């Protein structure tokens, strides 16, 4: 980011604005895409399209040079838009793959494997950077090539899903894409009208919107914080991200079992308290070693909170509307992904302090905890099971 923006003071703000633009696109399209995918039984088809586009856009970032801010911003927006859209579609498969009592565990497995994949990508990038700089290449020249490694690995990791995952619903007979879009809007409008029937689900969505704003801040600016507050090198920063991904995989895996035993609500509440402590600690640290400790805390928190939130959405969603409700989940997360980074970027820009900006993120976690309190997990599950499309 600093290389492309040529170390401008507004570099952090530019980065967060580009990501927020991509989340805005997903925010506007996710519920409709989910409704269409449900009705047409085409979640896998849409997933192939979004993954392919993400791979192409991510790989293209390797060709962005210093000063090419607009090109870099456009590619970041495209890459992250397609990735986020695919994330929603993947989540919508969850209720088809596990019974309710095992959704927490399966969601945890999914996040854990995702973080393991991220860990492999970071490790390969780290090895490449050490090899390249050892042969006289500067970090600024070597770093762009890591996007090619990331894109290739992401594409390879998606192949088993494309080859073996199958749809479990029959496709409705609709003649044209225009009719699909019409159905999508119709089903989304109906879902909004039925909000009172799914009171706990919509309260949960508000909770997820709040705490996801803080999570997005951590996931998007961790590297920036490490470099600009504690003067970490690119290699040190990637090493930190490796640690975070290891902790995230452990957190997602372990809390999947915790969630199935304690329930989703208690699990989410515990992770939000951990997030609050992590944000406060991050604002106070003074050394790189301390940042690695906080990185472990953040990793455990991010893996567990994302897994628990997704599994709870699956539990409270009617079986015939999973794509649609996960589209709304995506809408909530992406709304948060706009608010969180922009709040951080503006706070940092106005105050001139990353520490103040990261401390502000505690508001998102505490707000999410307050919104979680009135959610009744059992009542929400009963409402989901009692629903039918003929109601």
N, C-alpha and C positions, 0 to 999 in steps of 0.2 A: 504494500500500500504506500509506504513512505517513498519507495523508489519511483513508482508511477506518478505520485503526486509531487515528487521532487521536494519532499520534506516540508511542505507548506504547513503553517499552523492549523489550517482547516482540514488536514488530512483525515483525522479521526471523524470529523463531521461528514466529510464526503463519503467515507466508507460506510458509515451508518445510514446515510441517506440512500445510497445505492441499494443496500440490503432492504431497507424499508420500502422502496419502490417495488422490489420483487414481491415482497409480502403483500403489498396492496393489490397486485394483480391476482395473487392466489386468494386473497380475502374476497375479492369480487366474483371469482369463478368457482371456488371449491364446492360450495353447496350444490350448484347446478351440475357440475361434473359428477359429483357423488350420486345425485338423483338419477342422472342419465345412466351412469354405470350400473346402478341397482336395477333399473327398469330393463336395460338392454343386456344385462349379464355380461358386461364387457369391461370389467375392472382390469383384467389381465391385458386386454388389447390397449387400453389407455395407458397402462403401466409401461408397456413396451415403448410406446411413443414418447412418453415423458422421460424415460430413462435414456433413450437414444439421444434425444435433444440435449439432455443434461451433459452427457458424455462429450458431445461435440462442442458445446459452449465452454465447458471446463477446459478441454484440451486446447481450445483456441486462445485461452488466456496466456499461453506460453509465448505468443507472438506480440503481446502488448509491451511497449517500451516506455522509458521515462517520458513524461509529459503527455502521453496519450490517455488522458484522463477520461474523455468521453467514450473511447473505444473500450477501455477497461470497465467503465461503469455499465455500459450496455451488456457486455459479456457476463459480468457479475449478476446483473438483473436477470438475464436469460437463464444462466446456469442455476441460480438459486430458485427461480420460479418453477422450473421443471422438476428440480429436486423436491421442492416442497409439495408440489402437486402429486408426485409419485408417492411421497410419504403418506399422504392421506389415503391413497388407493391401497397401499400395502396394509395399513391399519384396518381398513374395511374388511379384509379377509379374516381377521381374528375370530369373530364369532362362528365362522364356518369351520374352523380348525380345532376348536377345543370346547368342551363343556364348561358351563359357568364356573364350576368349582376349581377349574384348572386354568382359567384365563390369566390370572395374575402371574402364574408360573410361566406360561407360554409367552406372555408379553415380556416378562423378564428375560427369557431366553433370547427373544428377538432383539431387544435392546443390547443385551450382552454381546451377541454375535455382531451386531452393528458396530459396537465400540471396539471389538476385536479387529474387525475389518479396518476401522479407522486407525487402530494401533499399527497394523501391518503397513498401511499406507504411509503413516508418519515414519515408521522405521525405515522403509525403503527410501523415503525422501531424505532422511537423516544420513543414511549410508551414502546416497548419491552426493549430497552436499559436502560431506567429508572427503569423498573421493575427488570431487571437482575442485574444491579449494586446495586440496593437497597437491594438485597439479597446476596451481597458479591462477585458477579462475576466481574472480571475485564473487562474494555472496550475491551481490546485486545481479550479476550475469547468470549465476547458477540457479537461483530461486525460481525464475519463470519456468524452467524445465520440469520442476516438480508437479506442475499442473498436468503435464502429460502422463506422469506416473499415476497421479490420482485418478485421472479420467479412465486410463486403461484398466486399472484395478477395479474401479467401480463397475465398468462394463462387464468384466469377467465375473465379478461377484453376483451380478444379476442373472447370468445365464441359467443357473439351476432353476430359478423361479420361472423363467420363460419356457424352459423345457418341460418341467414336471408339475408345476402348480396348475390346477384346473378350476374352472368356474363350477359352482354347484347349483346354480339356478338356471332355469331355461330362459332363453332370450324371447322377449315379447316381439310380436310381428309389427314393426313400424317401418314405413316405406322410406323415409328420408331423414337426414340430419336435422332438418327444420322441425320435424315432428318430435324428434328426440329432445331438442331444446325446449319445445313447447311443453313436453311432459316434465322436463326438469324444473321449469318455472312453476308448473302446476303443483308438483309434489312439494317443492320448497315452500310455496305459499300455504299449502295445506299443513305442513309441519309447523310453520310459524303460528297458524291459527290454533293448532293443537298444543301450543306451549303449556297451557294450564294443565293438560292431561299428563304432561311429562315435567312437572314442576321441579322435581329433584334433579333431573337431567339438565335442565336449563340453569338451575342454580350452580350445578357443578361446572357447566361451561363458563359461567362468570368467574368462578374460582380459578379455573385453569387459565382464563384470559389474564387475570391479575398476576398469578405467580409465573406464568410463561414469559411475561414481559421482563422479569428479572433474570430468568434462565437464559433468554436470548441475549441479554446484555453480556452475561458471562461467556457464552459460547462464541459471540462475535468479536469481543474486544479483549479477550484474555491475552492474546499475543501482543496486542497494542499496549496493554497495561504493563506487561512484562518488559517490553523494550523501552517504553518511554518513562516509566516510573523507576525501574530498577536497572535500566541500561543493559538488558540481556542481549546477547548476540542472537542471530537467526538460529544458529545451531542449538544454543541454550534454550531458546523459546520452543523449538520443536521437541527438545528433550522434555521440557515441562509438559507439553501437550501429550506426549507419550505417557507420562505419569498420570495425567488426568484421564486419559482413555482407559488405562489399566484399572484405575479406581472406579470409573464409570461402569465398566464391564462387571466388576465385582459387585458394585451396588445394585445394578439392574438384576443380576442373577440372584443375589441373596435376598433382596427385597421382594422378588417374585414369590418366594416361599413365605416370607413374612406376611405379605398381603393375603395369601390364601388362608393363613391361620388367624390373623388379626382383623382382616377386613380392609377394604380399600381406603375408607375414610380415615381410619387411625393411621394407616401407613402414610397417606399423603400429609396428614398433620405433622407426623414425625419428621418427614423430609423438609417441610417448610420451616420448622424450627432449626433444623440443621443448616438450611440455606441462609437464614437470618444470621446465625453465628458466623457462617463463612464470609458473608458480605462485610460484616463488621471487622472480622479479622483481616480481610484483604485490605481494608482501608487503613489499618494500623501497622502493617508489617514494614520492616526496615531492611530486610536482607533477602537475597535470592534463596537461601536455605528455607527461610520462613515462607516464601512464596510456594516452594515445593510442598510444604506441609498443607498450606491452604489449598493448593491444587488437588491434593488427595481428598480433602473435605468436599471440595466442589465436585470432584469426579463421582464420589459416592452419592452426593445429593442429586446430581443431574441424572444419573442412571436410574436411581430409585424413583424419583418424582415423575419422570417421563413414563416409565413403565407402569407405575400405579395409576396415573391419570388416564392413560390409554385403556388399560384393562377395565377401569371403572366405567368409562364411556361405553365399552362393549357390553358390560353387565346391564346398563340402564337403557340400552337401545333395543327397540323391537326387532326381531330377526329379519323382517321384510324391509327394514329401512336402515340397515347398517351403513351402506355407502353414503346415504343421505346424512345420517347423523354424524358420521365421521367427516363428512364434508363440513358440517357445522363445527365439529371439533377443530378441523383444519382452519376454519374461518376464525375461531376464537384464538387459536395459537398464532395465526398470522396477524390478527389485529394487535395482539400483544407484541409481536415481532416488529411492528411498526412503532408502537408507543415506546417500548423499552430502549432500543438503540438510539432513537431520536432524542429521547429524554436524556440519555447518557451523553450523547454528542453535544447537545445544547448546553447541558450543565457543565461539561468540561470546557466548552468554548467560552461560556460566560465567566465561569469561576477560574479558569486556567488551571484546574486541579483535577487529576484523575481520581484522587482519593475522595474528594467530595462527591464526584459523580458516582463512584461505586458505592458509597455510603447511602446515597439516595435510593439505590435499588432495594434496600431493606423495606421500603414502603410497599413495594410490589408483593414481597413474600408475606408480610404481616397482613396486607389487605386480602391476599388469597386465603390465609388462615381464617380471617373473620368471615369471609364469604362461605367457607366450607362448613362452619358450625351448624347452620340450619339444614344441611343436606341429610336426608334420611335414606340410607342405602337400601334398606329392606323395602320401604314403600316404593322407591323408584324402580326396584327390580320387579315388584308385583305389577306396576303400571306397564312396564315393557312387555311382560308375559301376557297381560290381559288384552293387549292391542292387536287388532287385525286391520288389514287394508280396507275391509268392508265396513269398519266402524263409521 
